Amino acid sequence: MKTWRFPKLDKSFFDSRIKSDEIGNKERWIGFFMGPALVATVYAAVGGSYLNSFYTDVLHLNSLAAGLFLTLVPILSKILDAITNVIMGHIVDNTKSRQGKARPWILLSGPLMTISAILLFTVPTSNMTVTAIWVTCSYNLFFCIAYTMYNLSNVITLPLSTRDNKKRDTLAIAQSMGVNMVAGLILAVVFPSFILPYIGVNQSRWIMVMSVTALLAELGTLLQYFFIKERVTEEIQTANEKASQEISIRDQVKGCLSSKYWVMVMTVMFVYWLCNNISVNAMLYYANWVVGTYNDGHTLSLLNIIGQALLGPGVLLIWPLVKKLGKQKLYVVCGIIAVIGGTVGVIYAHNLPIALIALTIRSIGALPITYVTLSVLADALDHVEWQSGHRCDGFSSSVYSIIITVTAGLGIGLLNMGLSQTGYVAPAADGSWAAQSASVQTFCTLATFGIPAIGMLIITVIFFFFDLEKKLPGIHEEIRARENPETAGL
C-alpha cells in the first residue's frame, strides 16, 4: 500500500506546540480534553437525534417511500462506513511523516467535517428527488469520510502519546471527561433548553445554528493537532526501528475468534451500542410526545441532565469500585441496577418524576460500561496474545470502530422504521402539531427504556460468565516467560 508522507507539513509551523517528553497540563487539558470535546459536540449534534429530527420534522422525509428511505439510508451508510474504517485504518498505519501518523489526518479532517456538517442542513427542498440525493451524499460525506478520518486517527493518539500506562490513564480520563461532560452539557442542556425552541421547524434557523456549531470541529481539530505529541512514533523514527513482522488479517481474525473472552467483549459492545443508539435518539421523541410537549424547552433538558448526571462524578467513583468489587462483579451488580431502572421507566412512562428517577438508576448501572469497557477489552487482548502468540490491537480497534459505526446507523434505521410503522405524524410546516397515537407513544417509551433494559440484561448474563480477571496474573506471567525466557528462569 502507498506510504503517506505529507511533505508540505515538514515546516516547523506545523510542529506540535508540545515539546516536553513529559505529559503536561497543556497537552492534557487542551489536546486531550478540549479538542476532542469540541469535535464530540459537533458529532453529537449532527450524528444523533437532532439530525434525525431535522429529517423527520423539517424535511418530512419519514413519509418518503413509506418510511423506507430514512430506514435504509443510515443502515446502508454505516455498512459503507465500516468499509471506509478498514481502509482508513490501513492508510493511517502506512503514514510516515514528520508530524507522525495520526496528527496529519486530524488536521485534514477538521475542514472536511465542518463543510460536510453544514451540507447536512443546507438541503434543497424544491424537488424530492434532489432532496433525497443531497441527503444521501452529505450523510455519507460526513459519516463515512470526514468523521471516519478523524475518529480512526483520534483513537490511536492515546497509545502513541506515551508508553507510560499511568500517564495514559490520566489522558484517558481527561478525554472521557471532555466527551461526556462538555459535549454532553451542550447537547443535553443548551440545545433542548434554548436552541430547539428557537429553531423549531424553520430550516433557515437550523442552517444558521448548525453552521456555527460545525465550526467547532475545525477549532477542536486544530487544538488537538497542535497540543498533542506522538512520542512513541518519534521514538521509533529516531531509533530507526524496523517494523515488526506483519500479522495477516486472517491470522488476526483467527486469533481473536479463538478467544471466548474477546468474542464476549465484542458482543457486549455490539449489544450496548445498538441499544444505546436507539435509546439516545428516541429520547427526543419520548420527551416531545410522552412526558412533555413538542420542543417545550425543559422536558428533554431534564431527561438529559438526569440521564447523564452521574457520568461526570462517576469517573471519580468507578476505579475505587473496580478495586473493591473487581470488574466482573461490578458489571453484574450495575447491570442488574440498570435493568431495574429501565423496567421502572417502562411501567411509569407517563410520570415525569418517576421517569427521572428511573434514568438516575439506569445511569448508575451504566458507569462500568462507560468507563471500564476499554480496560476489559485490553484484558481480552492479553488473553488473545497468550492463546495465539501475537497481539491484535489494531484489528480489534478497527472492529470496535466498526461496531460503533454500524450500530449508530442500525439504531437510527430501526428507530425510524418503528416511528413509521406506528404512524408517527410530523409537525406541520407552520409549527403546529397534534398529539401522537398511543402506539407511537408506546414505541417511544420502549425504545427509550425497554430496549436498553433488555440490552443490559444480556450484558449482565455475559459478564456473569466473564471470569478472565482472576486468570490474568497467570496469563501475564506466561507471556513474560515466552518473551524473556532467561529472566523467567527457563
N, C-alpha and C positions, 0 to 999 in steps of 0.2 A: 504494500500500500504506500501511496505517496507520503513523504515526510513534509510536514508543515513547519516552516521556519520563521516567517514574518520578519524579513529583513528591515522593513520600514519601522519596526518597533525597536530597533537597535539603538536609537538615540537615547541619551541619558534622560531626556524629558519624560520618557515612558517608563523609567525605572520606578520601582516601589519606593515610597517615602519611608518605609520601614527599613532601617539599616542594621539594627541590632540583631545579634544572634539569639537574644532572649526575647520571650513574649512580653510585650509591654502593654500599657493601658490603651495607647492609640490603636494598636492592632486589635486588641480585644474588643474595645467599645466602638470603634469606627469601622474597622474592616469586617469583624465577625458579628457585631451586634447591629449597628445602624444600617450598613449596606444591605445585608440580606433582609432586614426588617422592611425597608422601603420597597424592595422587589417583591417581597411576600405580600405587601399591601396591594400592589398592582395586580398580582396574580389572584389574590382573593377577590378583588373587585370584579375582574373580568372572567375569572375561572369558576366562580361559584354561582349562587342563586341570583345575584344581581344581573348578570348577563342573561341568564335564563328568563328572569322576569322581564327584561327588555325584549327578548324574543317573543314571549307569550303575551305580554300586556301592552307593548308599544307597537311591535310589528305584527302581532296576531298570527304568528307562524304556527301556533298549535293547531290551527284549522287547515294548514296546508297538507294535502294528501291524507286527509283524515287523521292527522297527528303523526303520520309515518315519517315525515321529514325531520321533525325535531327528535324523533326516537332514533333514527338511523344515523344522522349526521354526527352526533357526539360519539356514538359507538364505533362507527367506521373510521372516524378521525383518530380515535385513540388506538385503534389497531394499526393505522399508519404511523402514529406516534411511537408505538412500540418498535417499529422497524427503524425509524429515524433515531431512536435511543441507541440501538445497537450500532448504527452507522456512526453516530456522533461519538460514542464511546471509543470506537476504533480510531477515529480522527484525533481525539484528544490524546490517546495513548501514543500516537505517531507524531505528536507535535514536539519539536525541539527548537526552542528559541531562547534568546537572552532573557525574555520575560517569563520563562517557564512553559509549562504545558497547559495549565488551566487559565491563568490570568489573561492571555490574549483573547480567548474565547469569551470570557466575562466582559472584557472591554467591547468586543464586537457585538455582543448580544444586546447591549443597552439600547442603542438607537433602533435596532430591529424590533425589540419588544415594544418600545414607545410608539413607533409608527404603526405596527400591526395592531396594537391595542386600540389606537384611535380608529383604525379602519373597521374594527368590530362594530362601532356605533354609527359611523358615517355611512349608513346603508341607504341606498336609493330605494324608494318605495313606490315609484310610479308604475313599475311593471313587476309582477310577482315572480316571473322567471328570472329577471335581472336580480331581484332581491335574493332569491334562493342561491343563485350563483355567487353573488357577493358574500353572503353569509358563509357559504361553504369554503370559499377561497380565503377569506380573512380569518376564519376559525382555524383552518389548518396552518396558515402562515404564522399565527401567534403560538398555537399549542404544539404543533409538530416540528416547527423550525426554530422560532425565536426563543421560546421558553425552554425547549429541549437543549438548545445550545448553552443557555445559562445554567440550567439545572445540573446537567452532566458535569460541567466544569466546577460548579459550586460544591457538589458532593465531595470531590476529591481535594478541595482546598484544605480541609481539616487534616487528613492524614499527611498531606505534603507540607504542612506548616512546621512540624517538628516530629522527632521520634520519641519525645518525652510524653508518656501516656498521661501523667498527671497534668501537664500543661495543656494537652489536648482536651482533657476533661473540662478545664476552665473555659476554653474556647467553645466547646460544645454547649456548655451551659449558657454562655453569653449568646450564642446563636439561637438556641432554643427560646431564650427569654425574648429576644428581638422578634422572632417569627410569631410566637404565641401571644406575647403581651402587647407589643406596639401595633403590629398588623391587626391583631385581634381587637384591640381597643378601637382603632379607627373604623374597622368594618363592622364591629358588633355594637358600637355606641354612636359614633359620629354619623355614619351613613343612615341607619334607620331613624335616628332622632331628628336629624336636620336635613340630610341630603335627599332621601327618598320622598318626604313630604313636599319638598321644593320641586323636584324634577317630575314627579308624578308620571304621566304618560306622554309628556312633551319631549319629542325626540331631540329638538334643538337644545334643550337643557341637559338631556342625557349626554349629548355630544360635548357640550362645554365642560361639564363636570368630569366626565371620564377622560377627556383630553388633558385636563390639568392633572388628574390622577396618574395618567400614563407617563407623564414627565418624571414621576418619582422613580420609575425603572431606570432611566438614564442617570439620575443622580445617585441612586443606590449602587449601580454597577461601577460608576466612577469612584465612589468611596471605597468599595470593596477592592477594586483593581489596584488603587494607589496605596491602600493601607493594609495589605496582606503581603506575606513573603513566603515563597516556596523554598524553604530551607533544605528540604530533602532533595528536591530537584537540583538545587545549586550544589549540594554536596556530591551528588552523583556526577554532575557535569565537571566539577572541579577535580574530582578523583579520577575522571575519565574511566569510570567503571563500565564494563561490558554488560549489556543486557543479559539477564538470566535466560536460561533456555525456555523457549516459548512452550506453553502447555496448550495443546489443541483444544478447541471448543468441545469436541467430542469427549475428550478426557475430563474436562471440567464438568460437563453435564453428567457424565457417569459418576464422577467423584461426589458431586453434590447429591444426586439422587440416591446414592448408596447409603447416605446418612439419613436415618429416620428423623433426627433432630432438625436437620436442615429443611427437610420436607415439612415438618411440623411448623417451624418458624415461618416459612413462606406461606403455608396455609393460613396461619394466624394473620399474617399481613394482608393477604387477599380478602379474607372474611372481614377484618376490621375496616380496611379502606373502602370496600364496597358498601358496607352498612353505614359507615361514617359519611360517605359522599351522598348517599341517599338522604340521610337524616339532616345533614347541614343544608342541603339545597331545599329540602321540604320545609325547613323551619320557617322560611319567609311566608310560604303559603299557609302553614299552620297558624302563624301569628296573624295573618290578614283575614283568615276565613273561619277559624275555630275559636280562638280565645280573644281576638281583637277585631278591629275594623281595618279596612284597606289603608295601608300606609298611615296609620294613626300617629306615628312618631314616637310611641313609647312601648308598645307591646313587644315588638321584635327586640328592642334595646334591652328590655328586662330579661327576656329569654336568653339573649346572647350573653349578657353580663353574668347572670346566674350560671348559665351553662359553662362559662369559662372562668368563673370566679376563683376556683381553687387551683387552676393550672399555673398561675403565677407563683403563689407561695408554695405550691406543690413541689416545685423544683428544690426547695429547701428541706422538704419532708421526705422525699422519696428515697434518698440514699440512706438515711438512718433506718428507714423501714426495711430496705433491702438487707442491710446488715443484721437487723434483728430477726426478720422472718425468713430471709432467703427469697430468691426470685420466684421460684415455683410456688411457694405458699402465698406470697404476696399477690401473684396473678390470680390464684384460685379465690382467695378471700375477696379481693377487689372485684373480681369478675362476678361473684355472687351479689355483691353490693350493687353493681351496675345493672344486673338483671332485675333486681328488686326495684331500682329507680325507674327503669323502663316500663315495668309492669304497672307501677303506680301511675305513671304518665298516661298509659292507655286507658286505665279504668276511670281516671278523673280528668279526661281530656279537656272538658269544657270549664274546668275550675282553675283559673289562672294561678292563685296562690299555691294550690297543691301541685300544679304543673311545675311551678318554680322549685318547689321542694323536691319533686321527682328529678329535675335536672341537676339540683345540687347533689343528690345521692348518686346520680349517674356520673357526675364529674369526679366524685371521689373514686368511683370504680375505674375511671379512665386514666388515673395517674400512672400506673405501670406501663400501659400501652403507649402513653405519650412520651415518657422519659426513659424507659428501660429496654424497649424493644431492640434498639440497635446494639445494646450491650448483650442481649440474648442472642442476637444474630452472630455477634463476634464469638460467643461461646460455641455456637453451632459450627462456625467456620473452623474453630480449633478441632472439633470432632471430625470434620471433613478432612483436615490435614492429617490428623492421627490415623484415619482409616484409609485414605487414598495415597498419602505420601506427598501431596502437593497442595499449595494454597489456591483458593478460588475466590479471592476477594473481589477482583474486577468483575468477573462473571456474575457473582452474587449481587454486586451493586447494580449491575445492569438489570438483573431480574427484579430487584427491589424497585427500581425506577419504572420498569415496565408495569409492574403490579399497580403502582400508584397512578400511572398514566391511564392504563386500561380501565381500572375501576372508576376513575373520575368520569370517563365517557360513558361507561356502562351504568353508573349510578344516575347520571343526568338522563340518559336514554330511558331507563326503567321508570324514573320519576315522571318524565313527560308522557310515556305510554300510559301510566296509571292515571295521570290527570286527564288525558284524552279519553280513555275508556270509561272513566267515571262521570264524564260530562262537564269538565271544567269550563266555565264561561269567563272570558277575559273582560276587564272593564271596557266601557265604550271609549271612543276617541275623545269625548269631552270630559273624561274622568269619572263619569257616573258609573255605578256598579250596583249589582244586586247580590243578595246572599247566595252562597253556593249550596248545592243539594247536600242531603245527608250523606250520600255515597262519596262525594268529593271530600267532605269533612272527615269522614271515617278513614279514607285513604291517606289524607294528610297526617292524621293522628298516628296511624300505623307506620307510615314512612318516617315520622319524627321520633316515635318512641318504640314501637313494636319491633321493627326490623333491627335496630341496634341491640335491643334486648335479646333477640334470637341470636344475633352475631356474638354477643358477649357470652351467651350460654355455650355456644360451640367452642369459643376460645377457652373458656373455663375448663371444659371437658378435656381439651387438648393438653392444657398445662397440668391437669391432674396426673397425666402420664409422662410429663416432661421432667425426667429425673436426671438430666445431664449435669446439673450443678455439682452434685456430690461426686461425680466421676471425674471432674475436671482436674483435680490435683494429680491423679494418676496419669491422665492423658498428657498433661503438660510435662510431667517427668519423663514419659516415654518419648515425647517429641524432642526434648532436650538431649536425651540419650542418643537418639538417632543422629541429631545434628552434630553432637560433640561427644563421641563415644569415649575418648580419653578422659574427659572430665567426669563422665559417668562411671568410670572405672571398668569399661568394657575392653 
